């Protein structure tokens, strides 16, 4: 991984772009949001720029960085950033891990969004899931799991075209799910959809 300049700082920086591949951020904002020292962020940004994963635009006295969605390698880096976010959450949240296990047979991309995706979910908060480009869970598996863990599990289903249109039009549900999510299934497909939105 060292050869490819991938470490936790790299993945935290790239994680800032997970909700919007068109986002442009300046150095200090990246450091603040990622919770990483400015010097460490500067070093990683330089390496990501050299690898053509990020683009830099100099604006007055600041430098802004955006994801280079034209380079397929950048999308692979985003797949790693999504996997890192999912791994961090699933490693510390047994309930969400059980939900993910229950959804293994469901087709499409599955996003956890809302309070639980942000790591702020309490026992009373519903577990919110968005299924993209697939059929929602069939049968009683999700309601049964909800009863077993004493949690409400909300599942919404949209197709890929609706999700893309929702991103473009600012649909509140799609905007919330895109900006604050953890992918439980279908990371590659979500990254392709987000790239399509950014380049479309």
Buried (B, 14 or more C-beta within 10 A) or exposed (E): EEEBBBEEBBBBBBBBBBBBBEBBBBBEBBBEBBEBEEEBBBEBBEBBBEBEBBBBEEEEEEBBBBBBBEBEEBBBBBBBBBBBBBEBBBEEBEBBBBBBEBBEEBEBBBBBBBBBBBEEBEEEEBBBBBBBBBEBBEEEEBEEBBEEBEBEBBBBBBEBEBBBBBBEEEBEBBBBBBBBBBBBBBBBBBBBBBBBBBEE
